[in-house]
């Protein structure tokens, strides 16, 4: 009997959803950073194993806000729950449940409680898994929590088994050697965005996106040339990303180029620059494109 399912990974910002997706698929699918709400799209990762195939949809962190950009991200979470077979609900064991957690749990329950629950970060000293488990079992009666550490790998194999057990019978939707259906342009842009977030920390993370202008194979098919722009909202942010003497943008380029080279059978040349796109988060059309909701 072969099993197959689409699974929405949902949770609050910084609960470890992207780290868990990468651990489950044993590949770098979703970018990871210590900055909340790094994920902006419904990112697909594919796990093919002897029991069958699971297609994971990594969603943005569920965050209560009236800001237009955050409302788009919140809509992505709700639509993913509606479009998938069940949810993988990730909770942070080091963070006692609060209002946002109650709201998200209510939404999952309203979708029929079709859910596998992972209580993550149990390896942290401040973790209170008993408190988190008590909350989720009260909010979602069908829930059976699994304690894990996505970063350390603790409990991930048992979680995989539970996910396959929850999946209905079905045939694989992707070839066995596929671990993501992301377009190359998207993957390259996300890698650059990850490095920019990590290297600028709290200074500009949510005020930037990456625009891939060109990707072409040159030099008799041996070199991939990429021209990309890091887009920020203000001139002051441009200065932060560029850095003194261009040092910061150089570090972002070098780190990005190194990881992009692992994706392609070419040497990679990355031409990376910074531009200002004033108040881009108020641009509905652009936000829909960046969040994959257009």
TORROTOR-157487 format. One record per residue (C-alpha): residue number from 0; residue in three letters; x, y, z. Coordinates in Angstrom, 2 decimals, always signed. Example, Ala and Ser with C-alpha at 12.3 -4.5 7.8 and 13.67 -1.06 7.14 Angstrom:
! TORROTOR-157487
+-----+-----+---------+---------+---------+
:   n : res :       u :       v :       w :
+-----+-----+---------+---------+---------+
:   0 : ALA :  +12.30 :   -4.50 :   +7.80 :
:   1 : SER :  +13.67 :   -1.06 :   +7.14 :
+-----+-----+---------+---------+---------+
***
This chain:
! TORROTOR-157487
+-----+-----+---------+---------+---------+
:   n : res :       u :       v :       w :
+-----+-----+---------+---------+---------+
:   0 : UNK :   +0.00 :   +0.00 :   +0.00 :
:   1 : UNK :   +1.46 :   +3.35 :   -1.10 :
:   2 : UNK :   +0.52 :   +6.56 :   +0.71 :
:   3 : UNK :   +0.59 :  +10.11 :   -0.62 :
:   4 : UNK :   -0.50 :  +13.47 :   +0.77 :
:   5 : UNK :   -0.11 :  +17.21 :   +0.60 :
:   6 : UNK :   +0.80 :  +18.52 :   +4.07 :
:   7 : UNK :   +0.63 :  +22.17 :   +5.18 :
:   8 : UNK :   +3.33 :  +23.09 :   +7.71 :
:   9 : UNK :   +1.83 :  +25.79 :   +9.93 :
:  10 : UNK :   +2.89 :  +27.57 :  +13.09 :
:  11 : UNK :   +3.74 :  +30.92 :  +14.61 :
:  12 : UNK :   +6.83 :  +32.88 :  +13.51 :
:  13 : UNK :  +10.12 :  +31.34 :  +14.66 :
:  14 : UNK :   +8.55 :  +28.01 :  +15.64 :
:  15 : UNK :  +11.07 :  +26.20 :  +13.42 :
:  16 : UNK :   +8.85 :  +25.26 :  +10.46 :
:  17 : UNK :  +11.49 :  +25.83 :   +7.78 :
:  18 : UNK :  +14.18 :  +24.01 :   +9.77 :
:  19 : UNK :  +11.80 :  +21.09 :  +10.18 :
:  20 : UNK :  +10.95 :  +21.03 :   +6.46 :
:  21 : UNK :  +14.65 :  +20.84 :   +5.62 :
:  22 : UNK :  +15.14 :  +18.06 :   +8.20 :
:  23 : UNK :  +12.19 :  +16.03 :   +6.92 :
:  24 : UNK :  +13.30 :  +16.27 :   +3.27 :
:  25 : UNK :  +17.01 :  +16.07 :   +4.14 :
:  26 : UNK :  +17.61 :  +18.93 :   +1.71 :
:  27 : UNK :  +17.82 :  +22.73 :   +1.83 :
:  28 : UNK :  +14.29 :  +23.62 :   +0.69 :
:  29 : UNK :  +13.37 :  +26.68 :   +2.71 :
:  30 : UNK :  +15.66 :  +29.49 :   +3.83 :
:  31 : UNK :  +16.28 :  +29.76 :   +7.57 :
:  32 : UNK :  +17.15 :  +32.72 :   +9.77 :
:  33 : UNK :  +16.64 :  +33.87 :  +13.36 :
:  34 : UNK :  +14.40 :  +36.67 :  +12.06 :
:  35 : UNK :  +10.64 :  +36.01 :  +12.49 :
:  36 : UNK :   +8.50 :  +35.61 :   +9.36 :
:  37 : UNK :  +11.37 :  +34.90 :   +7.00 :
:  38 : UNK :   +9.15 :  +32.60 :   +4.89 :
:  39 : UNK :   +6.85 :  +34.58 :   +2.58 :
:  40 : UNK :   +5.62 :  +31.94 :   +0.15 :
:  41 : UNK :   +4.03 :  +28.51 :   +0.27 :
:  42 : UNK :   +7.28 :  +26.63 :   -0.35 :
:  43 : UNK :   +7.03 :  +23.01 :   -1.51 :
:  44 : UNK :   +9.32 :  +20.21 :   -0.34 :
:  45 : UNK :   +8.92 :  +16.60 :   -1.44 :
:  46 : UNK :   +9.76 :  +13.55 :   +0.69 :
:  47 : UNK :   +9.76 :  +10.20 :   -1.13 :
:  48 : UNK :  +10.35 :   +7.12 :   +1.02 :
:  49 : UNK :   +9.31 :   +3.43 :   +1.04 :
:  50 : UNK :   +5.86 :   +4.19 :   +2.53 :
:  51 : UNK :   +5.05 :   +6.70 :   -0.22 :
:  52 : UNK :   +5.35 :  +10.43 :   -0.85 :
:  53 : UNK :   +4.61 :  +13.56 :   +1.19 :
:  54 : UNK :   +4.51 :  +17.00 :   -0.42 :
:  55 : UNK :   +5.04 :  +19.66 :   +2.23 :
:  56 : UNK :   +3.85 :  +23.25 :   +1.91 :
:  57 : UNK :   +5.93 :  +25.47 :   +4.21 :
:  58 : UNK :   +3.82 :  +28.52 :   +5.05 :
:  59 : UNK :   +4.68 :  +31.94 :   +6.52 :
:  60 : UNK :   +4.53 :  +32.26 :  +10.30 :
:  61 : UNK :   +0.99 :  +32.90 :  +11.51 :
:  62 : UNK :   +1.06 :  +36.43 :  +12.88 :
:  63 : UNK :   -1.85 :  +38.64 :  +13.95 :
:  64 : UNK :   -1.51 :  +42.08 :  +12.35 :
:  65 : UNK :   -3.65 :  +44.51 :  +10.38 :
:  66 : UNK :   -0.75 :  +45.51 :   +8.11 :
:  67 : UNK :   -1.47 :  +44.73 :   +4.46 :
:  68 : UNK :   +1.68 :  +42.67 :   +3.94 :
:  69 : UNK :   +1.04 :  +40.53 :   +7.02 :
:  70 : UNK :   -2.57 :  +39.99 :   +5.97 :
:  71 : UNK :   -1.31 :  +38.52 :   +2.68 :
:  72 : UNK :   +0.92 :  +36.13 :   +4.63 :
:  73 : UNK :   -1.96 :  +35.16 :   +6.91 :
:  74 : UNK :   -4.13 :  +34.40 :   +3.87 :
:  75 : UNK :   -1.44 :  +32.03 :   +2.58 :
:  76 : UNK :   -1.70 :  +29.99 :   +5.78 :
:  77 : UNK :   -5.49 :  +29.71 :   +5.55 :
:  78 : UNK :   -5.42 :  +28.75 :   +1.87 :
:  79 : UNK :   -2.74 :  +26.10 :   +2.49 :
:  80 : UNK :   -4.92 :  +24.47 :   +5.14 :
:  81 : UNK :   -7.85 :  +24.39 :   +2.72 :
:  82 : UNK :   -5.81 :  +22.93 :   -0.15 :
:  83 : UNK :   -3.94 :  +20.13 :   +1.65 :
:  84 : UNK :   -4.85 :  +16.73 :   +3.10 :
:  85 : UNK :   -3.83 :  +17.66 :   +6.63 :
:  86 : UNK :   -1.61 :  +20.00 :   +8.62 :
:  87 : UNK :   +1.70 :  +19.58 :  +10.41 :
:  88 : UNK :   +1.29 :  +22.05 :  +13.27 :
:  89 : UNK :   +4.65 :  +23.15 :  +14.73 :
:  90 : UNK :   +4.76 :  +24.72 :  +18.20 :
:  91 : UNK :   +7.77 :  +26.19 :  +19.98 :
:  92 : UNK :   +8.27 :  +24.34 :  +23.28 :
:  93 : UNK :  +10.26 :  +27.27 :  +24.68 :
:  94 : UNK :   +7.38 :  +29.73 :  +24.23 :
:  95 : UNK :   +4.16 :  +29.32 :  +26.29 :
:  96 : UNK :   +1.06 :  +29.55 :  +24.08 :
:  97 : UNK :   -0.53 :  +33.00 :  +23.78 :
:  98 : UNK :   -3.31 :  +34.71 :  +21.80 :
:  99 : UNK :   -1.84 :  +34.03 :  +18.34 :
: 100 : UNK :   -1.40 :  +30.35 :  +19.18 :
: 101 : UNK :   -5.02 :  +30.16 :  +20.32 :
: 102 : UNK :   -6.19 :  +31.78 :  +17.08 :
: 103 : UNK :   -4.14 :  +29.41 :  +14.89 :
: 104 : UNK :   -5.27 :  +26.33 :  +16.83 :
: 105 : UNK :   -8.88 :  +27.45 :  +16.39 :
: 106 : UNK :   -8.42 :  +27.76 :  +12.62 :
: 107 : UNK :   -6.91 :  +24.25 :  +12.44 :
: 108 : UNK :   -9.78 :  +22.87 :  +14.51 :
: 109 : UNK :  -12.27 :  +24.56 :  +12.18 :
: 110 : UNK :  -10.64 :  +22.74 :   +9.26 :
: 111 : UNK :  -11.65 :  +19.46 :  +10.88 :
: 112 : UNK :   -8.64 :  +18.99 :  +13.15 :
: 113 : UNK :   -6.79 :  +17.07 :  +10.40 :
: 114 : UNK :   -3.39 :  +17.55 :  +12.00 :
: 115 : UNK :   -0.14 :  +16.02 :  +13.22 :
: 116 : UNK :   +1.45 :  +18.11 :  +15.97 :
: 117 : UNK :   +5.18 :  +18.65 :  +16.50 :
: 118 : UNK :   +6.32 :  +20.29 :  +19.74 :
: 119 : UNK :   +9.69 :  +21.65 :  +18.62 :
: 120 : UNK :  +12.83 :  +22.96 :  +20.38 :
: 121 : UNK :  +12.55 :  +20.53 :  +23.30 :
: 122 : UNK :  +16.35 :  +20.68 :  +23.63 :
: 123 : UNK :  +16.28 :  +24.30 :  +24.86 :
: 124 : UNK :  +16.69 :  +24.84 :  +28.61 :
: 125 : UNK :  +13.64 :  +27.08 :  +28.81 :
: 126 : UNK :  +11.41 :  +24.53 :  +27.03 :
: 127 : UNK :   +8.08 :  +23.70 :  +28.68 :
: 128 : UNK :   +6.75 :  +20.88 :  +26.48 :
: 129 : UNK :   +4.19 :  +19.74 :  +29.08 :
: 130 : UNK :   +2.55 :  +23.19 :  +29.04 :
: 131 : UNK :   +2.49 :  +23.32 :  +25.24 :
: 132 : UNK :   +1.11 :  +19.78 :  +24.91 :
: 133 : UNK :   -1.63 :  +20.47 :  +27.44 :
: 134 : UNK :   -2.65 :  +23.56 :  +25.47 :
: 135 : UNK :   -2.75 :  +21.90 :  +22.06 :
: 136 : UNK :   -4.63 :  +18.81 :  +23.22 :
: 137 : UNK :   -7.22 :  +21.07 :  +24.82 :
: 138 : UNK :   -7.55 :  +23.26 :  +21.72 :
: 139 : UNK :   -7.54 :  +20.40 :  +19.18 :
: 140 : UNK :   -9.01 :  +17.20 :  +20.70 :
: 141 : UNK :   -7.73 :  +15.06 :  +17.79 :
: 142 : UNK :   -4.13 :  +16.16 :  +18.33 :
: 143 : UNK :   -1.40 :  +13.73 :  +19.37 :
: 144 : UNK :   +1.81 :  +15.75 :  +19.93 :
: 145 : UNK :   +5.29 :  +14.51 :  +19.08 :
: 146 : UNK :   +8.25 :  +16.05 :  +20.89 :
: 147 : UNK :  +11.09 :  +16.95 :  +18.55 :
: 148 : UNK :  +14.13 :  +19.10 :  +17.96 :
: 149 : UNK :  +14.22 :  +19.89 :  +14.24 :
: 150 : UNK :  +17.70 :  +21.40 :  +14.59 :
: 151 : UNK :  +19.19 :  +18.39 :  +16.41 :
: 152 : UNK :  +17.09 :  +15.80 :  +14.58 :
: 153 : UNK :  +15.58 :  +14.42 :  +17.78 :
: 154 : UNK :  +12.26 :  +12.70 :  +17.16 :
: 155 : UNK :  +12.17 :  +13.58 :  +13.44 :
: 156 : UNK :  +12.16 :   +9.94 :  +12.25 :
: 157 : UNK :   +9.20 :   +9.07 :  +14.47 :
: 158 : UNK :   +7.41 :  +12.18 :  +13.23 :
: 159 : UNK :   +7.97 :  +11.02 :   +9.63 :
: 160 : UNK :   +6.34 :   +7.69 :  +10.47 :
: 161 : UNK :   +3.33 :   +9.47 :  +11.97 :
: 162 : UNK :   +2.98 :  +11.67 :   +8.90 :
: 163 : UNK :   +2.93 :   +8.69 :   +6.56 :
: 164 : UNK :   +0.45 :   +6.93 :   +8.85 :
: 165 : UNK :   -1.83 :   +9.97 :   +8.57 :
: 166 : UNK :   -1.59 :  +10.06 :   +4.76 :
: 167 : UNK :   -4.30 :   +8.41 :   +2.67 :
: 168 : UNK :   -3.57 :   +5.76 :   +0.07 :
: 169 : UNK :   -2.37 :   +7.27 :   -3.18 :
: 170 : UNK :   +0.23 :   +7.36 :   -5.93 :
: 171 : UNK :   +3.30 :   +9.66 :   -5.90 :
: 172 : UNK :   +2.77 :  +13.07 :   -7.45 :
: 173 : UNK :   +6.44 :  +13.71 :   -8.30 :
: 174 : UNK :   +9.33 :  +11.55 :   -9.57 :
: 175 : UNK :  +11.37 :   +9.99 :   -6.76 :
: 176 : UNK :  +14.44 :  +12.18 :   -7.44 :
: 177 : UNK :  +12.53 :  +15.47 :   -7.04 :
: 178 : UNK :  +12.77 :  +17.17 :   -3.62 :
: 179 : UNK :  +11.23 :  +20.55 :   -4.55 :
: 180 : UNK :   +9.25 :  +22.07 :   -7.42 :
: 181 : UNK :  +10.61 :  +25.57 :   -6.89 :
: 182 : UNK :  +11.71 :  +27.42 :  -10.04 :
: 183 : UNK :  +15.47 :  +28.16 :  -10.27 :
: 184 : UNK :  +14.86 :  +31.94 :  -10.19 :
: 185 : UNK :  +12.90 :  +31.59 :   -6.95 :
: 186 : UNK :  +15.54 :  +29.44 :   -5.30 :
: 187 : UNK :  +18.34 :  +31.83 :   -6.26 :
: 188 : UNK :  +16.36 :  +34.85 :   -5.02 :
: 189 : UNK :  +15.61 :  +33.12 :   -1.72 :
: 190 : UNK :  +19.25 :  +32.21 :   -1.14 :
: 191 : UNK :  +20.30 :  +35.82 :   -1.70 :
: 192 : UNK :  +17.52 :  +37.05 :   +0.59 :
: 193 : UNK :  +18.60 :  +34.60 :   +3.30 :
: 194 : UNK :  +22.20 :  +35.81 :   +3.20 :
: 195 : UNK :  +21.10 :  +39.46 :   +3.22 :
: 196 : UNK :  +18.89 :  +38.82 :   +6.26 :
: 197 : UNK :  +21.61 :  +36.94 :   +8.13 :
: 198 : UNK :  +24.28 :  +39.54 :   +7.42 :
: 199 : UNK :  +22.16 :  +42.62 :   +8.20 :
: 200 : UNK :  +20.36 :  +40.98 :  +11.16 :
: 201 : UNK :  +17.58 :  +43.16 :  +12.63 :
: 202 : UNK :  +18.39 :  +46.27 :  +10.59 :
: 203 : UNK :  +16.42 :  +45.72 :   +7.36 :
: 204 : UNK :  +15.15 :  +42.10 :   +7.01 :
: 205 : UNK :  +11.46 :  +42.73 :   +6.35 :
: 206 : UNK :  +12.17 :  +45.74 :   +4.14 :
: 207 : UNK :  +13.94 :  +43.85 :   +1.37 :
: 208 : UNK :  +13.22 :  +41.49 :   -1.47 :
: 209 : UNK :  +15.34 :  +40.15 :   -4.31 :
: 210 : UNK :  +14.68 :  +40.69 :   -8.00 :
: 211 : UNK :  +16.46 :  +38.36 :  -10.44 :
: 212 : UNK :  +17.05 :  +40.38 :  -13.61 :
: 213 : UNK :  +18.92 :  +37.76 :  -15.69 :
: 214 : UNK :  +20.12 :  +34.16 :  -15.47 :
: 215 : UNK :  +22.13 :  +32.94 :  -18.48 :
: 216 : UNK :  +24.69 :  +30.23 :  -19.17 :
: 217 : UNK :  +27.82 :  +31.71 :  -20.79 :
: 218 : UNK :  +31.36 :  +30.67 :  -21.63 :
: 219 : UNK :  +30.53 :  +27.61 :  -23.74 :
: 220 : UNK :  +28.07 :  +26.26 :  -21.21 :
: 221 : UNK :  +30.36 :  +26.27 :  -18.18 :
: 222 : UNK :  +29.40 :  +29.46 :  -16.32 :
: 223 : UNK :  +26.02 :  +30.63 :  -15.02 :
: 224 : UNK :  +25.81 :  +34.43 :  -14.96 :
: 225 : UNK :  +23.22 :  +35.92 :  -12.62 :
: 226 : UNK :  +22.30 :  +39.59 :  -12.33 :
: 227 : UNK :  +20.20 :  +40.36 :   -9.25 :
: 228 : UNK :  +19.05 :  +43.35 :   -7.22 :
: 229 : UNK :  +18.39 :  +43.53 :   -3.50 :
: 230 : UNK :  +15.45 :  +45.92 :   -3.23 :
: 231 : UNK :  +14.94 :  +48.00 :   -0.06 :
: 232 : UNK :  +12.45 :  +50.68 :   +0.91 :
: 233 : UNK :  +14.70 :  +53.61 :   +1.84 :
: 234 : UNK :  +18.09 :  +55.10 :   +0.96 :
: 235 : UNK :  +19.26 :  +54.60 :   +4.54 :
: 236 : UNK :  +18.59 :  +50.86 :   +4.19 :
: 237 : UNK :  +20.53 :  +50.80 :   +0.93 :
: 238 : UNK :  +23.55 :  +52.13 :   +2.79 :
: 239 : UNK :  +23.24 :  +49.38 :   +5.42 :
: 240 : UNK :  +23.09 :  +46.61 :   +2.80 :
: 241 : UNK :  +25.98 :  +48.05 :   +0.79 :
: 242 : UNK :  +28.09 :  +48.65 :   +3.90 :
: 243 : UNK :  +31.22 :  +50.71 :   +4.37 :
: 244 : UNK :  +33.27 :  +50.57 :   +1.18 :
: 245 : UNK :  +30.87 :  +47.95 :   -0.24 :
: 246 : UNK :  +31.97 :  +45.41 :   +2.36 :
: 247 : UNK :  +28.48 :  +44.17 :   +3.30 :
: 248 : UNK :  +27.18 :  +43.64 :   -0.23 :
: 249 : UNK :  +30.42 :  +41.85 :   -1.07 :
: 250 : UNK :  +29.94 :  +39.45 :   +1.86 :
: 251 : UNK :  +26.32 :  +38.82 :   +0.80 :
: 252 : UNK :  +27.43 :  +38.15 :   -2.78 :
: 253 : UNK :  +30.21 :  +35.75 :   -1.80 :
: 254 : UNK :  +27.99 :  +33.76 :   +0.61 :
: 255 : UNK :  +25.14 :  +33.65 :   -1.93 :
: 256 : UNK :  +27.35 :  +32.63 :   -4.83 :
: 257 : UNK :  +28.85 :  +29.79 :   -2.80 :
: 258 : UNK :  +25.45 :  +28.28 :   -1.98 :
: 259 : UNK :  +23.93 :  +28.89 :   -5.43 :
: 260 : UNK :  +26.85 :  +26.96 :   -6.95 :
: 261 : UNK :  +25.63 :  +23.84 :   -5.12 :
: 262 : UNK :  +22.38 :  +23.95 :   -7.11 :
: 263 : UNK :  +23.82 :  +23.99 :  -10.62 :
: 264 : UNK :  +26.43 :  +22.04 :  -12.63 :
: 265 : UNK :  +28.19 :  +25.28 :  -13.55 :
: 266 : UNK :  +30.55 :  +27.77 :  -12.03 :
: 267 : UNK :  +28.50 :  +30.76 :  -10.87 :
: 268 : UNK :  +29.14 :  +34.47 :  -11.39 :
: 269 : UNK :  +26.78 :  +36.69 :   -9.38 :
: 270 : UNK :  +26.42 :  +40.39 :  -10.16 :
: 271 : UNK :  +24.59 :  +41.75 :   -7.09 :
: 272 : UNK :  +23.47 :  +45.33 :   -6.54 :
: 273 : UNK :  +21.09 :  +47.29 :   -4.29 :
: 274 : UNK :  +18.15 :  +49.46 :   -5.37 :
: 275 : UNK :  +15.42 :  +51.41 :   -3.59 :
: 276 : UNK :  +11.76 :  +50.52 :   -4.19 :
: 277 : UNK :  +10.01 :  +53.03 :   -1.94 :
: 278 : UNK :   +7.17 :  +51.59 :   +0.18 :
: 279 : UNK :   +7.08 :  +48.37 :   -1.84 :
: 280 : UNK :   +5.06 :  +46.57 :   +0.87 :
: 281 : UNK :   +2.12 :  +48.85 :   +0.03 :
: 282 : UNK :   +2.18 :  +47.70 :   -3.61 :
: 283 : UNK :   -0.59 :  +45.06 :   -3.81 :
: 284 : UNK :   +0.51 :  +43.62 :   -7.14 :
: 285 : UNK :   +4.13 :  +43.25 :   -6.03 :
: 286 : UNK :   +3.19 :  +41.75 :   -2.65 :
: 287 : UNK :   +0.96 :  +39.18 :   -4.38 :
: 288 : UNK :   +3.83 :  +38.23 :   -6.69 :
: 289 : UNK :   +6.35 :  +37.93 :   -3.87 :
: 290 : UNK :   +4.03 :  +35.84 :   -1.70 :
: 291 : UNK :   +2.89 :  +33.65 :   -4.57 :
: 292 : UNK :   -0.75 :  +34.69 :   -4.11 :
: 293 : UNK :   -1.38 :  +36.32 :   -7.49 :
+-----+-----+---------+---------+---------+
***
